[in-house]
Amino acid sequence: MQPFCWWEDDTLVLNILGRPRAKKTRIGKVIGHQLEVHVAEQPVRGRATAHLVRFLAGEFDVAESAITVVFGVYNVNKQLRVKAPQRLPAVIAKRLGKG
């Protein structure tokens, strides 16, 4: 099974399952080969994805510009690349053996 996250040099690649219209933005659980992320934003014209990027920038302690949406701006299935994350959320650190 493909992992939900992996390293490519100093860049962390993540497969995300976005859950828009949530009450609170938070990282959920791993579902198959995706990390579930609940987003407190409406899925209109990429607003939920933009909110997701802002949230994850804080979680990884990086600038928003360090996060690239590879695909899925207008879809719940996304792939993101995080350049040189300074911090790893617990579920990711556990999977990568750094927690």
Biopython code that builds the backbone (N, CA, C, O; Angstrom):
import numpy as np
from Bio.PDB.StructureBuilder import StructureBuilder

atoms = [
    (1, "MET", "N", (0.846, -1.190, 0.000)),
    (1, "MET", "CA", (0.000, 0.000, 0.000)),
    (1, "MET", "C", (0.887, 1.247, 0.000)),
    (1, "MET", "O", (1.897, 1.311, 0.700)),
    (2, "GLN", "N", (0.492, 2.209, -0.783)),
    (2, "GLN", "CA", (1.234, 3.472, -0.859)),
    (2, "GLN", "C", (1.068, 4.235, 0.453)),
    (2, "GLN", "O", (-0.043, 4.313, 0.978)),
    (3, "PRO", "N", (2.152, 4.800, 0.994)),
    (3, "PRO", "CA", (2.036, 5.577, 2.229)),
    (3, "PRO", "C", (1.351, 6.915, 1.968)),
    (3, "PRO", "O", (1.278, 7.369, 0.826)),
    (4, "PHE", "N", (0.846, 7.546, 3.033)),
    (4, "PHE", "CA", (0.208, 8.852, 2.864)),
    (4, "PHE", "C", (1.229, 9.974, 2.850)),
    (4, "PHE", "O", (0.918, 11.091, 2.437)),
    (5, "CYS", "N", (2.460, 9.686, 3.303)),
    (5, "CYS", "CA", (3.497, 10.714, 3.296)),
    (5, "CYS", "C", (4.865, 10.076, 3.110)),
    (5, "CYS", "O", (5.092, 8.931, 3.500)),
    (6, "TRP", "N", (5.769, 10.832, 2.509)),
    (6, "TRP", "CA", (7.137, 10.359, 2.317)),
    (6, "TRP", "C", (8.031, 11.556, 2.035)),
    (6, "TRP", "O", (7.567, 12.639, 1.679)),
    (7, "TRP", "N", (9.330, 11.324, 2.207)),
    (7, "TRP", "CA", (10.330, 12.368, 1.961)),
    (7, "TRP", "C", (10.878, 12.258, 0.547)),
    (7, "TRP", "O", (11.096, 11.159, 0.038)),
    (8, "GLU", "N", (11.094, 13.389, -0.072)),
    (8, "GLU", "CA", (11.871, 13.512, -1.302)),
    (8, "GLU", "C", (12.892, 14.599, -1.004)),
    (8, "GLU", "O", (12.593, 15.790, -1.094)),
    (9, "ASP", "N", (14.103, 14.175, -0.646)),
    (9, "ASP", "CA", (15.148, 15.082, -0.147)),
    (9, "ASP", "C", (14.617, 15.801, 1.093)),
    (9, "ASP", "O", (14.249, 15.136, 2.061)),
    (10, "ASP", "N", (14.564, 17.140, 1.098)),
    (10, "ASP", "CA", (14.081, 17.862, 2.285)),
    (10, "ASP", "C", (12.610, 18.259, 2.158)),
    (10, "ASP", "O", (12.116, 19.086, 2.925)),
    (11, "THR", "N", (11.921, 17.669, 1.194)),
    (11, "THR", "CA", (10.516, 17.993, 0.951)),
    (11, "THR", "C", (9.629, 16.823, 1.374)),
    (11, "THR", "O", (9.859, 15.680, 0.979)),
    (12, "LEU", "N", (8.616, 17.126, 2.179)),
    (12, "LEU", "CA", (7.643, 16.125, 2.614)),
    (12, "LEU", "C", (6.471, 16.137, 1.638)),
    (12, "LEU", "O", (5.870, 17.184, 1.395)),
    (13, "VAL", "N", (6.149, 14.979, 1.083)),
    (13, "VAL", "CA", (5.021, 14.847, 0.157)),
    (13, "VAL", "C", (3.871, 14.197, 0.916)),
    (13, "VAL", "O", (4.051, 13.174, 1.576)),
    (14, "LEU", "N", (2.686, 14.802, 0.817)),
    (14, "LEU", "CA", (1.510, 14.333, 1.552)),
    (14, "LEU", "C", (0.333, 14.099, 0.614)),
    (14, "LEU", "O", (0.048, 14.928, -0.250)),
    (15, "ASN", "N", (-0.341, 12.981, 0.781)),
    (15, "ASN", "CA", (-1.627, 12.753, 0.130)),
    (15, "ASN", "C", (-2.700, 13.111, 1.153)),
    (15, "ASN", "O", (-2.730, 12.562, 2.254)),
    (16, "ILE", "N", (-3.574, 14.031, 0.782)),
    (16, "ILE", "CA", (-4.565, 14.584, 1.701)),
    (16, "ILE", "C", (-5.972, 14.244, 1.234)),
    (16, "ILE", "O", (-6.267, 14.284, 0.039)),
    (17, "LEU", "N", (-6.835, 13.910, 2.180)),
    (17, "LEU", "CA", (-8.266, 13.807, 1.937)),
    (17, "LEU", "C", (-8.896, 14.980, 2.678)),
    (17, "LEU", "O", (-9.021, 14.951, 3.902)),
    (18, "GLY", "N", (-9.290, 16.000, 1.944)),
    (18, "GLY", "CA", (-9.873, 17.196, 2.555)),
    (18, "GLY", "C", (-11.318, 16.967, 2.954)),
    (18, "GLY", "O", (-12.082, 16.339, 2.222)),
    (19, "ARG", "N", (-11.683, 17.473, 4.105)),
    (19, "ARG", "CA", (-13.066, 17.388, 4.597)),
    (19, "ARG", "C", (-13.566, 18.809, 4.843)),
    (19, "ARG", "O", (-13.493, 19.290, 5.974)),
    (20, "PRO", "N", (-14.079, 19.502, 3.804)),
    (20, "PRO", "CA", (-14.546, 20.875, 3.987)),
    (20, "PRO", "C", (-15.812, 20.941, 4.829)),
    (20, "PRO", "O", (-16.428, 19.923, 5.146)),
    (21, "ARG", "N", (-16.181, 22.165, 5.180)),
    (21, "ARG", "CA", (-17.384, 22.458, 5.980)),
    (21, "ARG", "C", (-17.309, 21.897, 7.392)),
    (21, "ARG", "O", (-18.348, 21.650, 8.004)),
    (22, "ALA", "N", (-16.108, 21.689, 7.927)),
    (22, "ALA", "CA", (-15.956, 21.173, 9.291)),
    (22, "ALA", "C", (-16.208, 22.300, 10.299)),
    (22, "ALA", "O", (-16.132, 23.478, 9.953)),
    (23, "LYS", "N", (-16.505, 21.932, 11.526)),
    (23, "LYS", "CA", (-16.677, 22.935, 12.580)),
    (23, "LYS", "C", (-15.344, 23.556, 12.964)),
    (23, "LYS", "O", (-15.271, 24.736, 13.309)),
    (24, "LYS", "N", (-14.280, 22.741, 12.900)),
    (24, "LYS", "CA", (-12.952, 23.197, 13.300)),
    (24, "LYS", "C", (-11.920, 22.603, 12.338)),
    (24, "LYS", "O", (-12.037, 21.447, 11.931)),
    (25, "THR", "N", (-10.916, 23.396, 11.979)),
    (25, "THR", "CA", (-9.847, 22.886, 11.132)),
    (25, "THR", "C", (-8.891, 22.084, 12.004)),
    (25, "THR", "O", (-8.375, 22.579, 13.006)),
    (26, "ARG", "N", (-8.666, 20.833, 11.603)),
    (26, "ARG", "CA", (-7.790, 19.962, 12.385)),
    (26, "ARG", "C", (-7.337, 18.788, 11.538)),
    (26, "ARG", "O", (-7.960, 18.449, 10.531)),
    (27, "ILE", "N", (-6.244, 18.175, 11.961)),
    (27, "ILE", "CA", (-5.750, 16.971, 11.305)),
    (27, "ILE", "C", (-6.496, 15.781, 11.879)),
    (27, "ILE", "O", (-6.620, 15.641, 13.096)),
    (28, "GLY", "N", (-6.988, 14.930, 11.004)),
    (28, "GLY", "CA", (-7.739, 13.752, 11.420)),
    (28, "GLY", "C", (-6.857, 12.514, 11.431)),
    (28, "GLY", "O", (-5.714, 12.548, 11.886)),
    (29, "LYS", "N", (-7.409, 11.427, 10.926)),
    (29, "LYS", "CA", (-6.699, 10.152, 10.955)),
    (29, "LYS", "C", (-6.234, 9.768, 9.552)),
    (29, "LYS", "O", (-6.579, 10.415, 8.563)),
    (30, "VAL", "N", (-5.457, 8.718, 9.494)),
    (30, "VAL", "CA", (-5.017, 8.177, 8.211)),
    (30, "VAL", "C", (-6.115, 7.246, 7.701)),
    (30, "VAL", "O", (-6.561, 6.343, 8.409)),
    (31, "ILE", "N", (-6.542, 7.482, 6.454)),
    (31, "ILE", "CA", (-7.549, 6.645, 5.811)),
    (31, "ILE", "C", (-6.920, 6.116, 4.531)),
    (31, "ILE", "O", (-6.757, 6.854, 3.559)),
    (32, "GLY", "N", (-6.567, 4.839, 4.534)),
    (32, "GLY", "CA", (-5.906, 4.253, 3.367)),
    (32, "GLY", "C", (-4.556, 4.900, 3.130)),
    (32, "GLY", "O", (-3.671, 4.831, 3.982)),
    (33, "HIS", "N", (-4.398, 5.522, 1.985)),
    (33, "HIS", "CA", (-3.134, 6.185, 1.660)),
    (33, "HIS", "C", (-3.279, 7.705, 1.680)),
    (33, "HIS", "O", (-2.567, 8.413, 0.967)),
    (34, "GLN", "N", (-4.216, 8.206, 2.510)),
    (34, "GLN", "CA", (-4.415, 9.647, 2.630)),
    (34, "GLN", "C", (-4.532, 10.056, 4.099)),
    (34, "GLN", "O", (-4.993, 9.291, 4.945)),
    (35, "LEU", "N", (-4.101, 11.276, 4.366)),
    (35, "LEU", "CA", (-4.269, 11.875, 5.689)),
    (35, "LEU", "C", (-5.510, 12.756, 5.635)),
    (35, "LEU", "O", (-5.598, 13.678, 4.824)),
    (36, "GLU", "N", (-6.457, 12.462, 6.501)),
    (36, "GLU", "CA", (-7.700, 13.229, 6.548)),
    (36, "GLU", "C", (-7.434, 14.556, 7.260)),
    (36, "GLU", "O", (-6.847, 14.581, 8.342)),
    (37, "VAL", "N", (-7.868, 15.656, 6.647)),
    (37, "VAL", "CA", (-7.760, 16.971, 7.276)),
    (37, "VAL", "C", (-9.120, 17.649, 7.170)),
    (37, "VAL", "O", (-9.637, 17.863, 6.074)),
    (38, "HIS", "N", (-9.691, 17.984, 8.325)),
    (38, "HIS", "CA", (-10.976, 18.676, 8.393)),
    (38, "HIS", "C", (-10.702, 20.173, 8.236)),
    (38, "HIS", "O", (-9.812, 20.722, 8.886)),
    (39, "VAL", "N", (-11.477, 20.824, 7.368)),
    (39, "VAL", "CA", (-11.252, 22.234, 7.053)),
    (39, "VAL", "C", (-12.525, 23.037, 7.304)),
    (39, "VAL", "O", (-13.581, 22.732, 6.749)),
    (40, "ALA", "N", (-12.417, 24.058, 8.142)),
    (40, "ALA", "CA", (-13.563, 24.910, 8.481)),
    (40, "ALA", "C", (-13.716, 26.010, 7.433)),
    (40, "ALA", "O", (-13.557, 27.195, 7.724)),
    (41, "GLU", "N", (-14.023, 25.593, 6.220)),
    (41, "GLU", "CA", (-14.212, 26.528, 5.111)),
    (41, "GLU", "C", (-15.087, 25.856, 4.067)),
    (41, "GLU", "O", (-15.130, 24.630, 3.974)),
    (42, "GLN", "N", (-15.776, 26.658, 3.291)),
    (42, "GLN", "CA", (-16.630, 26.140, 2.224)),
    (42, "GLN", "C", (-15.784, 25.786, 1.003)),
    (42, "GLN", "O", (-14.817, 26.488, 0.706)),
    (43, "PRO", "N", (-16.125, 24.716, 0.292)),
    (43, "PRO", "CA", (-15.361, 24.320, -0.898)),
    (43, "PRO", "C", (-15.795, 25.124, -2.129)),
    (43, "PRO", "O", (-16.367, 24.574, -3.070)),
    (44, "VAL", "N", (-15.518, 26.422, -2.109)),
    (44, "VAL", "CA", (-15.926, 27.314, -3.192)),
    (44, "VAL", "C", (-14.692, 27.963, -3.799)),
    (44, "VAL", "O", (-13.954, 28.666, -3.109)),
    (45, "ARG", "N", (-14.463, 27.730, -5.096)),
    (45, "ARG", "CA", (-13.365, 28.354, -5.849)),
    (45, "ARG", "C", (-12.010, 28.216, -5.159)),
    (45, "ARG", "O", (-11.211, 29.153, -5.174)),
    (46, "GLY", "N", (-11.745, 27.066, -4.561)),
    (46, "GLY", "CA", (-10.443, 26.818, -3.957)),
    (46, "GLY", "C", (-10.236, 27.421, -2.577)),
    (46, "GLY", "O", (-9.127, 27.379, -2.043)),
    (47, "ARG", "N", (-11.290, 27.981, -1.992)),
    (47, "ARG", "CA", (-11.145, 28.608, -0.671)),
    (47, "ARG", "C", (-10.761, 27.599, 0.406)),
    (47, "ARG", "O", (-9.951, 27.903, 1.281)),
    (48, "ALA", "N", (-11.339, 26.393, 0.346)),
    (48, "ALA", "CA", (-11.017, 25.374, 1.351)),
    (48, "ALA", "C", (-9.556, 24.956, 1.231)),
    (48, "ALA", "O", (-8.891, 24.743, 2.245)),
    (49, "THR", "N", (-9.052, 24.835, 0.016)),
    (49, "THR", "CA", (-7.646, 24.468, -0.174)),
    (49, "THR", "C", (-6.730, 25.573, 0.319)),
    (49, "THR", "O", (-5.711, 25.290, 0.949)),
    (50, "ALA", "N", (-7.070, 26.823, 0.047)),
    (50, "ALA", "CA", (-6.259, 27.947, 0.530)),
    (50, "ALA", "C", (-6.228, 27.960, 2.059)),
    (50, "ALA", "O", (-5.184, 28.205, 2.665)),
    (51, "HIS", "N", (-7.377, 27.695, 2.673)),
    (51, "HIS", "CA", (-7.454, 27.630, 4.139)),
    (51, "HIS", "C", (-6.597, 26.469, 4.658)),
    (51, "HIS", "O", (-5.895, 26.608, 5.660)),
    (52, "LEU", "N", (-6.659, 25.335, 3.976)),
    (52, "LEU", "CA", (-5.859, 24.167, 4.337)),
    (52, "LEU", "C", (-4.366, 24.500, 4.302)),
    (52, "LEU", "O", (-3.629, 24.141, 5.220)),
    (53, "VAL", "N", (-3.926, 25.171, 3.269)),
    (53, "VAL", "CA", (-2.508, 25.540, 3.139)),
    (53, "VAL", "C", (-2.096, 26.470, 4.282)),
    (53, "VAL", "O", (-1.029, 26.289, 4.870)),
    (54, "ARG", "N", (-2.931, 27.464, 4.602)),
    (54, "ARG", "CA", (-2.619, 28.374, 5.720)),
    (54, "ARG", "C", (-2.498, 27.595, 7.032)),
    (54, "ARG", "O", (-1.573, 27.818, 7.812)),
    (55, "PHE", "N", (-3.444, 26.681, 7.266)),
    (55, "PHE", "CA", (-3.432, 25.872, 8.483)),
    (55, "PHE", "C", (-2.176, 25.005, 8.555)),
    (55, "PHE", "O", (-1.494, 24.976, 9.580)),
    (56, "LEU", "N", (-1.873, 24.302, 7.468)),
    (56, "LEU", "CA", (-0.716, 23.403, 7.478)),
    (56, "LEU", "C", (0.602, 24.167, 7.568)),
    (56, "LEU", "O", (1.576, 23.645, 8.110)),
    (57, "ALA", "N", (0.651, 25.381, 7.050)),
    (57, "ALA", "CA", (1.861, 26.192, 7.195)),
    (57, "ALA", "C", (2.160, 26.403, 8.684)),
    (57, "ALA", "O", (3.316, 26.341, 9.103)),
    (58, "GLY", "N", (1.130, 26.648, 9.466)),
    (58, "GLY", "CA", (1.312, 26.788, 10.913)),
    (58, "GLY", "C", (1.699, 25.482, 11.580)),
    (58, "GLY", "O", (2.547, 25.462, 12.472)),
    (59, "GLU", "N", (1.077, 24.386, 11.147)),
    (59, "GLU", "CA", (1.379, 23.073, 11.726)),
    (59, "GLU", "C", (2.819, 22.634, 11.451)),
    (59, "GLU", "O", (3.453, 22.009, 12.300)),
    (60, "PHE", "N", (3.330, 22.963, 10.267)),
    (60, "PHE", "CA", (4.690, 22.575, 9.890)),
    (60, "PHE", "C", (5.709, 23.670, 10.182)),
    (60, "PHE", "O", (6.904, 23.479, 9.959)),
    (61, "ASP", "N", (5.241, 24.823, 10.682)),
    (61, "ASP", "CA", (6.107, 25.963, 10.998)),
    (61, "ASP", "C", (6.918, 26.397, 9.769)),
    (61, "ASP", "O", (8.139, 26.543, 9.830)),
    (62, "VAL", "N", (6.209, 26.597, 8.660)),
    (62, "VAL", "CA", (6.824, 27.080, 7.421)),
    (62, "VAL", "C", (5.965, 28.218, 6.862)),
    (62, "VAL", "O", (4.826, 28.414, 7.283)),
    (63, "ALA", "N", (6.524, 28.955, 5.915)),
    (63, "ALA", "CA", (5.751, 29.974, 5.210)),
    (63, "ALA", "C", (4.759, 29.284, 4.274)),
    (63, "ALA", "O", (5.000, 28.166, 3.818)),
    (64, "GLU", "N", (3.650, 29.953, 3.995)),
    (64, "GLU", "CA", (2.668, 29.380, 3.064)),
    (64, "GLU", "C", (3.311, 29.083, 1.715)),
    (64, "GLU", "O", (2.924, 28.132, 1.036)),
    (65, "SER", "N", (4.290, 29.891, 1.327)),
    (65, "SER", "CA", (4.958, 29.703, 0.030)),
    (65, "SER", "C", (5.791, 28.423, -0.012)),
    (65, "SER", "O", (6.202, 27.993, -1.090)),
    (66, "ALA", "N", (6.048, 27.804, 1.150)),
    (66, "ALA", "CA", (6.806, 26.551, 1.205)),
    (66, "ALA", "C", (5.918, 25.346, 0.908)),
    (66, "ALA", "O", (6.413, 24.224, 0.801)),
    (67, "ILE", "N", (4.607, 25.569, 0.775)),
    (67, "ILE", "CA", (3.665, 24.483, 0.498)),
    (67, "ILE", "C", (3.140, 24.630, -0.925)),
    (67, "ILE", "O", (2.606, 25.671, -1.307)),
    (68, "THR", "N", (3.303, 23.566, -1.694)),
    (68, "THR", "CA", (2.829, 23.533, -3.080)),
    (68, "THR", "C", (1.713, 22.514, -3.198)),
    (68, "THR", "O", (1.846, 21.380, -2.738)),
    (69, "VAL", "N", (0.614, 22.918, -3.816)),
    (69, "VAL", "CA", (-0.467, 21.976, -4.107)),
    (69, "VAL", "C", (-0.155, 21.363, -5.470)),
    (69, "VAL", "O", (-0.278, 22.029, -6.498)),
    (70, "VAL", "N", (0.249, 20.094, -5.475)),
    (70, "VAL", "CA", (0.606, 19.405, -6.714)),
    (70, "VAL", "C", (-0.651, 19.177, -7.554)),
    (70, "VAL", "O", (-0.669, 19.469, -8.750)),
    (71, "PHE", "N", (-1.701, 18.651, -6.918)),
    (71, "PHE", "CA", (-2.996, 18.511, -7.587)),
    (71, "PHE", "C", (-4.096, 18.533, -6.544)),
    (71, "PHE", "O", (-3.851, 18.272, -5.366)),
    (72, "GLY", "N", (-5.318, 18.848, -6.983)),
    (72, "GLY", "CA", (-6.473, 18.790, -6.101)),
    (72, "GLY", "C", (-6.930, 20.106, -5.519)),
    (72, "GLY", "O", (-7.601, 20.114, -4.487)),
    (73, "VAL", "N", (-6.589, 21.235, -6.150)),
    (73, "VAL", "CA", (-7.032, 22.530, -5.629)),
    (73, "VAL", "C", (-8.556, 22.557, -5.498)),
    (73, "VAL", "O", (-9.090, 23.093, -4.527)),
    (74, "TYR", "N", (-9.253, 21.978, -6.476)),
    (74, "TYR", "CA", (-10.720, 21.992, -6.475)),
    (74, "TYR", "C", (-11.307, 20.610, -6.207)),
    (74, "TYR", "O", (-12.415, 20.308, -6.651)),
    (75, "ASN", "N", (-10.569, 19.772, -5.483)),
    (75, "ASN", "CA", (-10.995, 18.404, -5.238)),
    (75, "ASN", "C", (-10.641, 18.029, -3.801)),
    (75, "ASN", "O", (-9.711, 18.601, -3.233)),
    (76, "VAL", "N", (-11.357, 17.090, -3.206)),
    (76, "VAL", "CA", (-11.036, 16.656, -1.840)),
    (76, "VAL", "C", (-9.760, 15.819, -1.801)),
    (76, "VAL", "O", (-9.108, 15.735, -0.760)),
    (77, "ASN", "N", (-9.399, 15.198, -2.925)),
    (77, "ASN", "CA", (-8.169, 14.412, -3.009)),
    (77, "ASN", "C", (-7.039, 15.318, -3.482)),
    (77, "ASN", "O", (-7.086, 15.857, -4.588)),
    (78, "LYS", "N", (-6.031, 15.480, -2.642)),
    (78, "LYS", "CA", (-4.956, 16.427, -2.930)),
    (78, "LYS", "C", (-3.591, 15.790, -2.684)),
    (78, "LYS", "O", (-3.460, 14.811, -1.949)),
    (79, "GLN", "N", (-2.595, 16.371, -3.316)),
    (79, "GLN", "CA", (-1.221, 16.053, -2.965)),
    (79, "GLN", "C", (-0.504, 17.363, -2.728)),
    (79, "GLN", "O", (-0.568, 18.278, -3.548)),
    (80, "LEU", "N", (0.177, 17.445, -1.602)),
    (80, "LEU", "CA", (0.914, 18.653, -1.229)),
    (80, "LEU", "C", (2.382, 18.329, -1.049)),
    (80, "LEU", "O", (2.743, 17.209, -0.688)),
    (81, "ARG", "N", (3.228, 19.319, -1.301)),
    (81, "ARG", "CA", (4.659, 19.213, -1.046)),
    (81, "ARG", "C", (5.022, 20.319, -0.060)),
    (81, "ARG", "O", (4.738, 21.492, -0.300)),
    (82, "VAL", "N", (5.654, 19.937, 1.054)),
    (82, "VAL", "CA", (6.052, 20.887, 2.088)),
    (82, "VAL", "C", (7.571, 20.952, 2.096)),
    (82, "VAL", "O", (8.238, 19.981, 2.456)),
    (83, "LYS", "N", (8.114, 22.087, 1.700)),
    (83, "LYS", "CA", (9.562, 22.267, 1.613)),
    (83, "LYS", "C", (10.135, 22.522, 3.007)),
    (83, "LYS", "O", (9.734, 23.471, 3.682)),
    (84, "ALA", "N", (11.054, 21.691, 3.429)),
    (84, "ALA", "CA", (11.816, 21.833, 4.681)),
    (84, "ALA", "C", (10.944, 22.147, 5.904)),
    (84, "ALA", "O", (11.121, 23.195, 6.525)),
    (85, "PRO", "N", (10.003, 21.256, 6.261)),
    (85, "PRO", "CA", (9.174, 21.521, 7.443)),
    (85, "PRO", "C", (10.027, 21.593, 8.710)),
    (85, "PRO", "O", (10.950, 20.801, 8.900)),
    (86, "GLN", "N", (9.702, 22.549, 9.562)),
    (86, "GLN", "CA", (10.441, 22.743, 10.810)),
    (86, "GLN", "C", (9.875, 21.909, 11.954)),
    (86, "GLN", "O", (10.554, 21.659, 12.950)),
    (87, "ARG", "N", (8.617, 21.480, 11.797)),
    (87, "ARG", "CA", (7.930, 20.700, 12.832)),
    (87, "ARG", "C", (7.017, 19.713, 12.123)),
    (87, "ARG", "O", (6.505, 20.009, 11.043)),
    (88, "LEU", "N", (6.808, 18.543, 12.719)),
    (88, "LEU", "CA", (5.917, 17.543, 12.147)),
    (88, "LEU", "C", (4.754, 17.279, 13.105)),
    (88, "LEU", "O", (4.982, 17.020, 14.287)),
    (89, "PRO", "N", (3.508, 17.341, 12.615)),
    (89, "PRO", "CA", (2.373, 16.942, 13.454)),
    (89, "PRO", "C", (2.548, 15.485, 13.904)),
    (89, "PRO", "O", (3.201, 14.697, 13.219)),
    (90, "ALA", "N", (1.973, 15.136, 15.039)),
    (90, "ALA", "CA", (2.195, 13.829, 15.672)),
    (90, "ALA", "C", (1.922, 12.642, 14.751)),
    (90, "ALA", "O", (2.721, 11.707, 14.709)),
    (91, "VAL", "N", (0.807, 12.658, 14.011)),
    (91, "VAL", "CA", (0.464, 11.508, 13.165)),
    (91, "VAL", "C", (1.517, 11.308, 12.070)),
    (91, "VAL", "O", (1.785, 10.174, 11.673)),
    (92, "ILE", "N", (2.096, 12.368, 11.594)),
    (92, "ILE", "CA", (3.132, 12.274, 10.555)),
    (92, "ILE", "C", (4.460, 11.851, 11.169)),
    (92, "ILE", "O", (5.157, 10.999, 10.619)),
    (93, "ALA", "N", (4.808, 12.436, 12.294)),
    (93, "ALA", "CA", (6.053, 12.063, 12.973)),
    (93, "ALA", "C", (6.040, 10.572, 13.333)),
    (93, "ALA", "O", (7.050, 9.882, 13.196)),
    (94, "LYS", "N", (4.898, 10.094, 13.788)),
    (94, "LYS", "CA", (4.768, 8.675, 14.151)),
    (94, "LYS", "C", (4.981, 7.793, 12.926)),
    (94, "LYS", "O", (5.694, 6.792, 13.009)),
    (95, "ARG", "N", (4.384, 8.142, 11.801)),
    (95, "ARG", "CA", (4.493, 7.345, 10.581)),
    (95, "ARG", "C", (5.931, 7.358, 10.060)),
    (95, "ARG", "O", (6.412, 6.347, 9.549)),
    (96, "LEU", "N", (6.610, 8.482, 10.184)),
    (96, "LEU", "CA", (7.974, 8.598, 9.665)),
    (96, "LEU", "C", (9.021, 8.154, 10.681)),
    (96, "LEU", "O", (10.220, 8.211, 10.408)),
    (97, "GLY", "N", (8.562, 7.708, 11.865)),
    (97, "GLY", "CA", (9.485, 7.203, 12.875)),
    (97, "GLY", "C", (10.265, 8.285, 13.592)),
    (97, "GLY", "O", (11.371, 8.039, 14.075)),
    (98, "LYS", "N", (9.694, 9.496, 13.667)),
    (98, "LYS", "CA", (10.394, 10.607, 14.316)),
    (98, "LYS", "C", (9.601, 11.111, 15.510)),
    (98, "LYS", "O", (9.784, 12.249, 15.943)),
    (99, "GLY", "N", (8.727, 10.275, 16.041)),
    (99, "GLY", "CA", (7.895, 10.743, 17.133)),
    (99, "GLY", "C", (7.964, 9.863, 18.334)),
    (99, "GLY", "O", (7.308, 10.138, 19.339)),
]
sb = StructureBuilder()
sb.init_structure("model")
sb.init_model(0)
sb.init_chain("A")
sb.init_seg("    ")
for serial, (resi, resn, name, xyz) in enumerate(atoms, 1):
    if name == "N":
        sb.init_residue(resn, " ", resi, " ")
    sb.init_atom(name, np.array(xyz, "f"), 0.0, 1.0, " ", f" {name:<3s}", serial, name[0])
structure = sb.get_structure()
